[in-house]
Amino acid sequence: MNAIPEDTLTKSISAGQWALVNTVAQRLLVFGTFFVVARILTPADFGLITLIAIIPTFLDGSTALAFDTAAFQKGNLERYLNVIWTFSILRGFAIFALVYLAAPLAASFFHVEYALELLRFAALGILIQGFVNIGQTYFFKNLDFRSVFFRDLILKVSYAAATIGLAFILHSYWAIFWGNVISLFAVVIATYALHPYRPRLDFRFSLLGELRSFSQWVYAQEMVQQLSNTVQDTLIGHYTSPAGVGLFSKAQSLADAPTAPLISTINKVSFTSYVTVRDSRAHVIEGINKTFELLVSLAFPYLVLILLSGTTIVRIALGTGWIAMAPYLKILVVEATLDVLVNTLAAPVFNAVGKPRIQFFNSGVRALTLMLAMAILVPLYGIWGAVFAALISVTITACFVLYHLLTVLHLHLRRFAESAIIVALACLVPIPLASYLLKLPFFNSAFGYILMALSCGALYAVIIIAIGRKFGRGPYKTLELVVRSFLNERLARHLDFLFISKTVV
């Protein structure tokens, strides 16, 4: 196995450390904000914000041609950055104008005529985002996740402060809307403060044609995902109500709460890592294995927790006004677990090793099955139809993804199975304890429930550590290396483990 250059190794460790810090900070801010605001506003308020974002998000996704990713892959960023930035600004203005004009039709379709003014300005955030400093692309090229952390921290802190403050004042969906707008203004300013690159207008759009060979496949993947999400939200919004949309969308967000930050990091960091080692099948496979170990060690305990006491969690965290979410959450957490352990795990791999067509096929299967299932089930069963449509789509897609992993990368599932079995066994032990404690009134209070969850989590961790030390199996080694590299960079440099394991943290 070829040694990894010291400079690359050092940057990889640092990237993993800052990515971990970013992960924790973002989750705390995002869910902390939601838990506070959810007790002030209603599911209908959150649902309305989801509804107004449908058209802008689709237009944004369908015109975001992944030029920055293609320029990074091509290896000549300086040639394209100004043109990409200019295109982004013009695209933002065009989307804002289209959304403004289409607002009356959207209000009528979703039966929310009372929110017409909100719909008119729904694309304001996209317009603002167009001015983000394109120089931030260098953060990912140089594995500078310290700057990414500060950028994201500014975004989340400004959103939290603005949204919570406005919620107490306005007591309406406008608090969430203006919180988003304020945070996007803040992050635009932050990108110019964090990177010295100063973009300028460049209308040589013919240069973008040089990026199409790669970007067209990345764009196609994102486009089919956007299309399926748009169909899903549109059908739910039309056949149910803003309250139903709010319950479903927030249940989806909570379903992948522990792994969503890792997914974001994997998509950003591991793409760079897989590109670096794509000629070494051993490195790529080891990266997949270690990523799976990280994800399954978080996703499976959370699955057990929600299935066991999802209703209690919703009541304690959000209040009785959100209790109707609990049954949806239990099904969606099954869908989210399967999705993250198979579909999301494989996505950056196929793109980075030069197989974007395979990932496009997988994305297409996901989109087609989701849209078909939604179109059939949502008109008949409402939110329940949407929940089971999501589960059906993920299950079918996972079968195709596994097939491609086995045939293209010749991946063996033995190590996957070992890690999954060990994590499942470690989860089984705390279950009787949790079941007993939940019968006691004290542990159904906020403080008591947190104490129970921490106790069961500690017991789970002890079992993972014990099995790892005794048998050398499971996610223990990967988790240990992640923690050790985070706590002591000098020590991490001397650890004998693969480059890829430090970039998927």
N, C-alpha and C positions, 0 to 999 in steps of 0.2 A: 504494500500500500504506500503510495507517495505521501511524503510529509507535507503538511500544510504550511505555507510561509508564515513566519512569526508575526508579521504585520497584519496579515489577514486574520490570524488566530486571535490576536489582541483585539482587533476591531469587532470580531465576532462575539467575544466574551462581553465586551462593553455594550454591544447592541442588545445582547440577551438580557443584561442587567437592566438597562434603561427600558426595554420592552416590558420587563416584569413590573418595574415601578409604574410604568404607564398603565399597564393592565389593572393593577390594584387601584390606582388613583381614579381612573375613569369609571370603574365599576362602582366604587364608593360614591362618587359624585352623581352619576346617572341614576342609580337606584335610590340614593338618599334623596335626591330632588323629587323623583317620582313618588316615593312614599310620603313625603311631606305634602306635595301638591295634590296627590290623590285624595287626601282627607279634606281638601278645600274645594276641589272641583269634582265633577261627576264623570262616569264613563262616557256619557254623551259628549262632554267637552273634549275629551281625548279622541273620541271617535271622529268628531268633526275635523279636528286637526289632521287626522289620517286621511279623511275624505278630500280635503282641499289640496292635499299633496299628491293625489293620484295623477292628475294631468301634468303638473310641472315635473314630477319625478319621471314619468314616462318620456316626456319630451327631452328632459335632461339625459336620460339613459340612451335614448335612441339617437342622439346627436353627439354624445361623448365618444369619439372615435378611437380612444386609447392611444393617441399619438405620443403621449409622454412615455407610456410603457414601451411602445415601439422604438422611440428614440433611445431609450435606455438599452434595449436589446441590441440596437444597431451600434451603440458605442460612440456616438458623436452628438452629444447633447447640445453643444454650443451652436451647432448649425441650425437647430430646429426650435429652440426654446422661445424666441421672440415671436415666431410665426404661430406657435401653439398658443401662446398667451393672447395674441391678437384675436385669433379664432375663438378662444374661450370668451373673451369680452363681447364680441359681436353675437355669439351664440346666446349669451345671457340676455342681451337686449331683445333678440328675436323671440326667445321663449317667454319673456315677460309680456311682450305685446300680444302674443297668441293666447296666453292664459287670460289676460285681461279681457280680450274680446270674447273668449269662449265662456266666461264666467256665468252669464245668464242661462245658457244651455246646461251647464254643469249643475247649477242650483236647482233647476227644474228636474233633471234626471235623478238626482239624489234626494229630492224632496226637502231641500234645506234653503228655500228661498229667503228665509230670514237672515242667512249668512252670506248674502250676495257680495257685500263689500269685502268680506274676508276672502272670498273666492277670487275677487278681482286682483288682489295683491298677493296671491298665494305663491307666485314665482319670484317675489322680491329677494328671497334668500339666494336663489340661483343667480340672479343678476349680481348680487354682492359677491358671491363666490368666484365669479369670472375674473375679478381683480386680484385674486390671491397671487402672491409672488411665485412665479413658475420656477424660480430658483430653488424652491423647496424640494424639487426633484433630486437635487444633490444630496439631501439628507439620506435618501435610500441608496443612492449610488455609493456613498461613502460609509454606509452603515452608521450614520450619525443619529442614533435614536435618542440621544440626549436632547437634541433640538426638537425632534418629533414629540418627545415628552412635554417639553415646555409649550409647544404649539397647542397640543391637545389639552393640556392643563388650563391654559388661558381660555380655550373654547368652553370647556366644561364648567369652570368656575364662574365665568361671566354668564353662562346660561343658567346655572343654579341660582346665582344671586338675583338675576333679573326676573326669572320666572317665579321664584318663591315670593319675592317682594311684590311683584305685580299681581300674583294670585291673591294675596291678602287684601290688596287694594281694589282689584277689578272683579274678582269672583266670577270670571268668565274665561272662555277659550282664548280671548285676546291676550291673556297673560302668557300662554304658551307660545302664541304666534310672535309677540314682541320679544319674548325671551330668546327665541331662535334668531330673530333679526339682529338683536344686540350682540349676541355671541358671535355671529358671523362677521359683523363689523370688527369685533375685537380680534378675531383670528386673522383677518386680512392684514390688519396693522401688525400683528405679531410676526407674520411671515416675512415682512420687510425688516423688522427689527432683528430677526434671528438669522437672516442670510443676507450677505452684501450684494447679491446679484440684483441689478436693477433693469427689469425688462423694458423694452420700448416697442412701439407699434411697428409691425413688419407685415406688409400685405403680400408677400411672396408666397401665396398659398400653393403654388405649384410644387414647393418643396415637400408639402405634406403627402404628395403622391408617391414620394420615395419610401414612405413608411407603411404603405397600404399592404404590402405582402405579408407583414406580420400582424399589423393592427387589425386587419380585416377579420382574422380568426378570433382575436381577443374581443373585438367589438361584437362579433356574432354571438359569442358566449354570453356577454353581458346583455345583449339585445334580447335574446330569448328569455333570459332571467327576468329582465324588465317587463317583457310582454306577459309572462305568466303571472308576475306579481300584480301587474295592472289589471289583468282579467280577474284575478282573485279578489282584489279590493273593490273593483267595480261591481262585481256580482253581489258581494256581501253588502256593499253600500246601497245598491238598488233594491235588493230583496229584503233587507232587514232595516236597521235604523242606525243613527249615529251611536247610540248606546251599545248596540250589538257590535258595531265596528270597533268601538273602544275596548270592549271586553275581549274580543278575539285578538286584536292587535297587541294588547298588553299581555295577554296570555302567551302569545308567541314570543314576546320579548323576555318574559320571565322563564319560558321553557328552556332557553339556552343561556340563561344568565351566567353560569360559571364558565362556560366555554366561549362565549361570544368574544371576549377580549383576546383569547388565544387564537381564535379564528382570524381576527383582524391582523394579529401579529404574524401568524403563519402566512397569510396572503401577501403581506408586505415584505417580511424578512426572508422566508424560506424560498420565495421565488428567486431572490438574489443568490441564495445559498445553492439552490439546485442548479442554477445557471453556472455557478462556479465549478461544481463537481459533476456536471451532467455526463462527462465522458467516463466516469467511474461508476459502474452499476452498483458496486458494493457500497459506495458512499451514499448513493441515492436511496438504496434499500434500507440502509442503517438509519438514514434520516426519517424515512417513513415509519420505521419501527419505533424510534424514539418519540416521534410526534404522537403516534398512537398511544404509547404508554402514558404520556402526559395527559392526553385528552381523556382516555378511559378512566384514569385515576380521579378525575374531577367529575366527568359526566355521569358515571354509573352511580356513585353515592348520591348525587343530586337527584337522579331518577328515583332511587329508593326513597329518599326523603319526601319528594312530592307525592309519590304514590301512597306513602304511609300517612302523611299528615298535610296534604296540600290545602285542605279546607281551613285547618287551623292557621297555617301560614298566611293565607289570604286575609282571614279575619283579623289576625294580630297586626299584620303589616299595613293593610290598606283600609280596614274598617268593614263594617257590615254592608256598606253600599256596593262592595265588589264581590260579595260571596258567590254570585252567579258565575264568576269566572272559574271557580275551583274545578268543576268537572271538565271544562275545556282544557284547563292547564294540565290535568293528569294525562290526557291523551296526547296533547301536543308535546309534553316532555318526552314521551316515548318516540315521537316523530323526530324531535330535535336531537335526541341521543343517537339514533340510527344515522341521521344526516351528518352529524359532525364526525362520527367514527368511521364513516365510509366516504360519503360524497365530498365533503369539505376537505377531508384529509388528502384526497387524490388530486383535487383541482390544480394547485400550483405545480404539482409534479409533471403532469402531462404538458402544461404550457412551457415549463422551463427546459424539459428534455427534448423539445422540438416536436411535440405531438399535440398541437393545439386543435387539430381536427378531431381527435378522439374526445377531448374535453368539450368541444362544440357538440359532438354527437350526444355525449352524456347530458349536457345542458338541454339539448333539444328534447331528449326523452323526458327529462324532468318537467320541462315547460308543457309539452303536449299532454302528458298524463295528468298534470295538475289542472290545466285548462279544461280538459275533457271532463275530469271528475268534478270540478267546480261547477261547470255548466249543467251537469246532470243533477248533482246533489244539493247545491245551494238553493235553487228554486223550490225544491221539494222539502228540505229539512232545515233551511236557514243556517245558523251558526254551526249546528251539529254536522250539517252537510259539509261545511268548509273544513271542519276539524278532521273528519275522516277522509276527505279528498286530499288533504295535505299528507296524511299518513300513507295513503295508497300510493301517491306519487313518489314519495321518498323511498318506499320499499321497492318499487319497481326499478327506480333509478339505481339504487344500491346494488341490485343484481347485475346490471350492466357495468357499473364501475368496478366491481370485484372481478368480473370477467376480463376486463381490459388490464387491470393490475396483474392478474395471473398470466395473461397471454403476452402482454407487451413487455412488462418488467420481470416476468417470471418470478413473481413474488410468492413466497411460501407463507402460509397462514399459521404455521405452528407457533411462532412467537406471538402473533396476535392472540391466538387462542389461550396461550399460557398466561399472558397478562390479564386478559378478560376474566379467566377463571379465578385467578388469584384475587383480583379486585372484587369479584362477586363473593368469594368466600369471606373476604375481609368485611364486606357489608353485612353478611348474614349474622355475624356475632352481635353487633349493636342493635339489631332489629328487635329482639325480645325485650331488651332494656328500654328502648324507646317506647315500645307498645305498652309496657307496664307503667312507665312514668306519665304517659299521656292520659292515663286513667285518673290521675291525681289532679285536683283543681289547680294547684300551684303551678304545674308545668303547662297549663293552658293559658297562663298569663304571659305577657311579653317577656319579662325577665326570666321566668321559669323556663319558657320554651327556648330562649337563647342559651341558658345554662345547660339544658338537656342536649341541644344540638352540638354545643361545644364539647360536652362530655363524650357523646357518641362519635364525634369527629376525631377526638383524641384517641379513642379506643380503636377506631378504624386505622389511624396512622400508625399506632403501635403494632397492629397486626401486619400491615404492609412492610414495616421495617423488620419485624421478626422473621417473616417469610423470606424477605430479600437477603438478610444476613445468613439465615440458616441454609437456604437452598440456592441462592444466587439467581432467583427468578423473579419476574414481575417488574413493576415500574420503579422499584426502590432505587436501583442504581442510577437511573435517569434522573429521578427527583433529587437524589443526593448530589449528583454532579451539578444540577441546576442551582441548588441552594449554595453549594460550596463555591461555585464560580461567582455567584452574586455576592457572597460575603467576603471573599478573599481572592482578588484578581491574581495576585502573585502566585498563590497556591494553584489556582485554576490553570495557569500556564503550564504547570508541570503534570497536570492530570492527563493520563493516557486515554483519551476518548476522542471520538470523531468530531471534525469541524461542524458537521451538520447538526450535532446534538446541541450546540450552543446557540444556534441561530433559529431554532424553532421554539425557544422558550416563550 
